[in-house]
């Protein structure tokens, strides 16, 4: 239910329900105003008619006849929701007849009408008139039946509005749940493709509504993505075969020429050419590995449980001898039993690239390199070398990007490959200031 409430359709349903309630309130207000208008007109007609009749009685029969007719009308009314009220008073307002005990705040000289209260506190509509120099008359009528009618109409409208809003919410939530299931199917297809399941398709493409059209468009796009990925892999394999093999043959031919040469400048040039070829081969291998890792980002096929603690420990033992030969202090802090689902060879390549970078640019006589592994997993490689300027801490992960201080060492692909391998395993690689030196951190992508 919380998910539905957060969905676009759920919010639309809530908005429609609120509009229905607002419309019901407006309708109830309009109905009440209409009833009041009808009430006021009806009361005015009834009071004016009654007043005119009593004025005629007074004109033809005098004060006694007027008092008698008023008593008759009061007796016939027997109270009730719309009971009439009368008052005959002298010029000073002293009651002479009727059921009212005091003169209301109405001007008899101006034949004023208005809503006033009786002695019992009931509201009535009344009109006053001057019958003679020393005689005044007030005729009033209660209107509780009109108020009761307005209350009934108001309650019916409000109840109807509440029922309509509840039905809108109920059917809206039902429709939102069905809509959400269909949208979730499309999202699941995208998430599967993100994990590397390129043959996944969105459900519901056979329907003719808008979501069916969206699913159909999504499937066509996913088919194109699958074709592009397959073409990319085919091209990568083809390039690897077409370029690596001739280069290897050329390297072997140069090796034979070096063996035939009798030293001197020719032999040195041939050896330099072999070094360039091997550099190109390594760069090609790195580029292909980066492309392959980026293409398979999130793809769990081919991955297996890896004892990361054991893998890092074995690599640390290999680099410990190198550190001893170079006079570098190499500290390790490796937590046991850290597991990760991954490719052992690629993970080893990522870690060795980070360690090679630390030994090459952060290690010097008396220098220090730190390698640690903790739960998460969180892998850290730090050195106390010159470090990396803040404005270069993202750029160094780009292909062929090198720091000016590197003086042409390497081809600028080691860190790009390390980040691509980390991303394929759902990890993020970043660099921070070791104060001094560089501090590389590999951890889950959702970690801060």
C-alpha positions in Angstrom: 0.0 0.0 0.0 2.9 2.4 0.8 4.4 1.7 -2.7 1.0 2.4 -4.3 0.7 5.6 -2.4 4.1 6.7 -3.6 3.4 5.8 -7.2 2.3 8.4 -9.8 -1.1 6.7 -10.3 -1.6 6.5 -6.5 -1.0 10.3 -6.2 -3.4 10.9 -9.1 -6.0 8.8 -7.4 -5.6 10.8 -4.2 -5.8 14.0 -6.1 -9.1 12.9 -7.8 -10.5 11.8 -4.4 -9.6 15.2 -2.9 -11.2 16.9 -5.9 -14.4 14.8 -5.4 -14.5 15.8 -1.8 -14.0 19.4 -2.6 -16.7 19.3 -5.3 -19.0 17.6 -2.7 -18.4 20.3 -0.2 -19.0 23.0 -2.8 -22.2 21.3 -3.9 -23.3 21.0 -0.2 -22.6 24.7 0.2 -24.5 25.6 -3.0 -27.5 23.4 -1.9 -27.6 25.0 1.5 -27.5 28.5 0.0 -30.3 27.6 -2.4 -32.4 26.2 0.4 -31.8 29.3 2.5 -32.8 31.5 -0.5 -36.0 29.5 -1.0 -36.7 29.6 2.8 -36.3 33.4 3.0 -38.6 33.9 0.0 -41.2 31.5 1.3 -41.1 33.0 4.8 -41.4 36.5 3.5 -44.5 35.6 1.4 -46.1 33.7 4.3 -45.5 36.5 6.8 -46.6 39.2 4.4 -49.8 37.3 3.5 -50.6 36.7 7.1 -49.9 40.3 8.0 -52.0 41.7 5.2 -54.9 39.4 6.3 -54.7 40.6 9.9 -54.5 44.2 8.8 -57.7 43.8 6.8 -59.4 42.1 9.8 -58.4 45.1 12.0 -59.6 47.6 9.4 -63.0 45.8 9.2 -63.5 44.5 12.7 -61.3 46.6 15.0 -59.0 45.6 17.8 -61.2 43.0 19.5 -61.7 41.1 16.2 -58.0 41.3 15.5 -57.2 39.8 18.9 -59.7 37.0 18.5 -58.4 36.0 15.1 -54.8 36.0 16.4 -56.0 33.7 19.3 -57.6 31.4 16.7 -54.5 31.1 14.6 -52.3 30.4 17.6 -54.7 27.7 18.7 -54.7 26.1 15.3 -50.9 26.1 14.9 -50.2 23.9 18.0 -46.6 24.9 17.9 -44.4 22.9 15.6 -41.3 23.5 13.6 -42.8 26.4 11.7 -45.0 27.9 14.4 -46.4 31.4 13.9 -45.9 34.2 16.4 -47.9 37.4 16.9 -47.7 40.6 19.0 -50.2 43.5 19.2 -48.8 46.4 21.1 -49.5 50.0 21.8 -47.4 52.9 20.8 -45.0 52.4 23.7 -44.5 48.7 22.8 -46.6 47.3 25.7 -48.1 43.9 24.7 -51.9 43.9 24.1 -52.3 40.5 22.5 -50.5 37.6 20.9 -47.9 35.2 22.3 -44.8 37.4 22.2 -43.9 39.1 25.5 -41.8 42.0 24.1 -41.5 44.1 21.0 -38.7 42.9 18.7 -36.0 45.3 17.3 -38.1 46.1 14.2 -39.5 49.5 13.1 -43.3 49.4 12.7 -43.3 52.8 11.0 -41.0 51.5 8.2 -42.7 48.1 8.1 -39.3 46.5 8.8 -38.7 42.8 8.4 -35.9 40.6 9.6 -34.7 37.6 11.6 -35.2 37.9 15.3 -35.4 35.6 18.4 -38.4 34.7 20.5 -38.4 34.7 24.2 -37.6 30.9 24.2 -34.6 31.6 22.0 -36.1 30.2 18.8 -35.2 32.1 15.6 -38.1 33.4 13.4 -38.6 35.7 10.4 -40.9 38.6 11.4 -42.3 41.9 10.0 -43.7 44.8 12.0 -46.3 47.3 10.8 -48.2 50.3 12.1 -51.9 49.6 12.2 -52.9 52.9 13.8 -51.6 55.9 15.8 -51.5 53.8 19.0 -51.4 50.3 17.7 -48.6 48.2 16.2 -48.5 44.6 14.9 -45.7 42.0 14.5 -46.2 38.7 12.6 -43.4 36.1 12.7 -42.8 32.5 11.7 -40.2 30.0 12.8 -38.3 28.0 10.1 -36.9 24.9 11.9 -38.2 22.6 9.2 -36.1 24.5 6.6 -33.1 24.2 8.8 -33.8 20.5 9.2 -34.2 20.1 5.4 -30.8 21.9 4.9 -29.1 19.7 7.4 -30.5 16.5 5.8 -29.4 17.6 2.3 -26.0 18.6 3.6 -25.5 15.3 5.4 -26.7 13.3 2.4 -24.3 15.2 0.1 -21.3 14.9 2.5 -22.0 11.1 3.0 -22.3 10.6 -0.7 -19.1 12.5 -1.3 -17.3 10.4 1.3 -18.6 7.2 -0.3 -17.6 8.4 -3.7 -14.1 9.3 -2.5 -13.7 6.0 -0.8 -14.8 4.2 -4.0 -12.3 6.3 -6.0 -9.5 5.4 -3.6 -10.5 1.7 -3.5 -10.7 1.3 -7.3 -7.8 3.7 -7.8 -5.6 1.6 -5.5 -6.7 -1.6 -7.4 -5.9 0.0 -10.7 -2.7 1.4 -9.4 -1.6 -2.0 -8.2 -2.3 -3.5 -11.6 -0.5 -0.6 -13.3 2.4 -0.9 -10.9 2.8 -4.7 -11.6 3.0 -3.9 -15.3 5.5 -1.1 -14.8 7.5 -3.2 -12.4 7.7 -5.9 -15.2 9.2 -3.3 -17.5 11.6 -2.1 -14.8 12.6 -5.6 -14.0 13.5 -6.2 -17.7 15.7 -3.1 -17.7 17.3 -4.2 -14.4 18.0 -7.7 -15.8 19.6 -6.1 -18.9 21.7 -4.0 -16.5 22.9 -7.2 -14.8 23.9 -8.5 -18.2 20.8 -10.6 -19.1 20.5 -9.1 -22.5 17.9 -11.6 -23.7 15.4 -10.3 -21.2 12.2 -8.7 -22.5 9.5 -6.5 -21.0 6.1 -8.3 -20.5 2.8 -6.9 -21.9 4.0 -5.9 -25.3 0.9 -7.7 -26.9 -1.5 -5.2 -25.3 -2.8 -2.2 -27.2 -2.9 0.3 -24.4 -0.1 2.9 -23.7 1.8 0.5 -21.4 1.7 -2.1 -24.1 3.1 0.3 -26.6 5.8 1.3 -24.0 6.7 -2.4 -23.5 6.9 -2.9 -27.2 9.2 0.1 -27.7 11.3 -1.1 -24.7 11.6 -4.6 -26.2 12.7 -3.2 -29.6 15.3 -1.1 -27.8 16.5 -4.1 -25.7 16.8 -6.1 -28.9 19.0 -3.4 -30.4 21.1 -3.2 -27.2 21.6 -7.0 -27.3 22.6 -6.8 -31.0 25.1 -3.9 -30.2 26.6 -5.8 -27.2 27.0 -8.9 -29.3 28.5 -7.0 -32.1 30.8 -5.2 -29.7 32.0 -8.6 -28.3 32.4 -10.0 -31.8 34.4 -7.0 -32.9 36.5 -7.1 -29.7 37.3 -10.8 -30.3 38.0 -10.1 -34.0 40.3 -7.2 -33.2 42.1 -9.2 -30.5 42.7 -12.0 -33.0 43.6 -9.8 -36.0 46.0 -7.5 -34.2 47.5 -9.5 -31.4 48.4 -12.5 -33.7 50.3 -10.4 -36.3 52.1 -8.5 -33.6 53.2 -11.7 -31.9 54.5 -13.0 -35.3 56.3 -9.7 -35.8 57.8 -10.0 -32.4 59.1 -13.5 -33.1 60.6 -12.4 -36.4 62.4 -9.5 -34.6 63.6 -12.0 -32.0 65.2 -14.1 -34.8 66.8 -11.0 -36.3 68.2 -10.1 -32.9 69.7 -13.5 -32.5 71.4 -13.3 -36.0 72.6 -9.8 -35.4 76.1 -9.5 -34.0 75.4 -6.7 -31.6 75.9 -3.1 -32.3 73.4 -0.5 -33.3 71.2 -2.9 -35.4 70.7 -5.2 -32.4 69.8 -2.3 -30.2 67.3 -1.0 -32.7 65.7 -4.4 -33.1 65.4 -4.8 -29.3 63.8 -1.4 -29.0 61.3 -2.3 -31.8 60.5 -5.5 -29.8 59.9 -3.4 -26.7 57.5 -1.1 -28.6 55.6 -4.1 -30.0 55.2 -5.6 -26.5 54.0 -2.2 -25.3 51.4 -2.1 -28.0 50.3 -5.6 -27.2 50.0 -4.8 -23.5 48.0 -1.6 -24.3 45.8 -3.6 -26.7 45.2 -6.2 -24.0 44.3 -3.5 -21.5 41.9 -1.8 -23.8 40.1 -5.1 -24.6 39.9 -5.9 -20.9 38.4 -2.5 -20.2 35.9 -2.8 -22.9 35.0 -6.3 -21.9 34.6 -5.3 -18.2 32.5 -2.3 -19.1 30.3 -4.3 -21.5 29.7 -6.9 -18.7 29.0 -4.5 -15.9 26.5 -6.1 -13.6 26.6 -9.4 -15.5 26.9 -12.1 -12.9 27.3 -14.9 -15.4 30.7 -16.5 -15.1 31.3 -15.2 -11.6 32.0 -17.5 -8.7 32.5 -17.3 -4.9 35.9 -15.9 -4.2 37.8 -16.0 -0.9 39.0 -12.4 -1.2 41.0 -12.6 2.0 43.1 -15.5 0.7 43.5 -13.8 -2.7 44.7 -10.5 -1.2 47.0 -12.4 1.2 48.7 -14.3 -1.6 49.2 -11.1 -3.6 50.6 -9.3 -0.5 53.1 -12.1 0.0 54.3 -11.7 -3.6 54.7 -7.9 -3.2 56.4 -8.2 0.2 59.6 -9.5 -1.4 59.6 -6.6 -3.9 59.1 -4.1 -1.1 62.0 -5.6 0.8 64.3 -5.4 -2.3 63.3 -1.7 -2.8 63.6 -0.7 0.8 59.9 0.1 1.1 57.9 -0.5 4.2 54.9 -2.7 3.2 52.2 -3.0 5.9 49.1 -5.2 5.5 45.9 -5.5 7.5 43.8 -8.3 6.0 40.6 -9.4 7.7 39.9 -13.1 7.4 36.9 -14.8 5.7 35.9 -11.9 3.4 33.9 -13.4 0.5 32.9 -11.9 -2.8 31.2 -13.3 -5.9 33.6 -12.5 -8.8 36.2 -13.4 -11.3 39.5 -14.3 -9.4 41.7 -13.4 -12.3 40.1 -10.0 -12.9 40.1 -9.2 -9.2 43.8 -10.1 -9.0 44.4 -7.8 -12.0 42.6 -4.9 -10.3 44.5 -5.3 -7.1 47.9 -5.7 -8.8 47.2 -2.6 -10.9 46.6 -0.6 -7.7 49.7 -2.1 -6.0 51.9 -1.5 -9.1 50.7 2.1 -9.1 51.6 2.5 -5.5 55.1 0.9 -5.9 55.8 2.8 -9.1 54.7 6.3 -8.0 54.4 6.2 -4.2 57.2 4.0 -3.2 60.8 5.2 -2.8 63.6 4.4 -0.4 62.2 4.6 3.1 58.6 5.0 1.7 55.6 3.2 3.0 52.7 1.3 1.3 49.6 0.1 3.2 47.3 -2.7 2.0 44.1 -3.4 4.0 41.0 -5.5 3.5 37.9 -5.2 5.8 34.3 -6.3 5.7 32.0 -4.8 3.2 34.2 -5.6 1.4 36.5 -2.6 1.6 39.9 -2.7 0.0 42.4 0.1 0.5 45.8 0.8 -1.0 47.7 3.8 0.3 51.2 5.3 -0.1 53.1 8.3 1.2 54.3 9.5 -2.2 53.5 12.8 -3.8 49.8 12.0 -4.0 47.3 13.1 -6.7 46.0 16.7 -7.1 42.4 17.1 -6.2 41.5 18.3 -9.7 43.0 15.0 -11.1 41.3 12.5 -8.8 38.6 11.6 -11.3 40.5 12.2 -14.5 43.2 9.6 -13.6 40.6 6.9 -14.1 40.1 8.0 -17.7 41.8 6.1 -20.5 45.3 7.3 -21.4 45.3 9.8 -18.6 48.6 10.2 -16.7 49.9 12.6 -14.2 52.6 15.0 -15.5 55.0 13.7 -12.8 54.9 10.2 -14.4 57.3 11.3 -17.2 55.8 9.0 -19.8 55.7 5.8 -17.6 53.0 3.4 -18.6 50.2 3.9 -21.1 47.6 5.4 -18.7 45.2 2.4 -18.7 46.0 0.7 -15.4 43.6 2.7 -13.2 40.9 2.8 -16.0 41.0 -1.0 -16.1 40.9 -1.3 -12.3 37.8 0.9 -12.1 36.1 -1.1 -15.0 36.8 -4.4 -13.2 35.5 -2.9 -9.9 32.3 -1.7 -11.6 31.7 -5.2 -13.2 31.8 -6.6 -9.6 29.4 -4.0 -8.2 32.2 -2.1 -6.6 33.3 1.5 -6.8 36.9 2.7 -7.0 37.9 6.2 -5.8 41.0 8.0 -4.6 41.5 10.2 -1.6 44.3 12.2 0.0 46.4 10.0 2.2 48.0 13.1 3.8 50.6 12.8 2.1 50.3 10.3 -0.7 47.4 8.6 -2.6 44.7 6.5 -0.9 42.7 4.2 -3.3 39.5 2.7 -1.9 37.4 -0.1 -3.4 34.0 -0.7 -1.8 30.4 -1.3 -2.6 28.8 1.2 -5.0 26.1 2.2 -2.5 28.6 3.1 0.2 29.2 6.8 0.9 
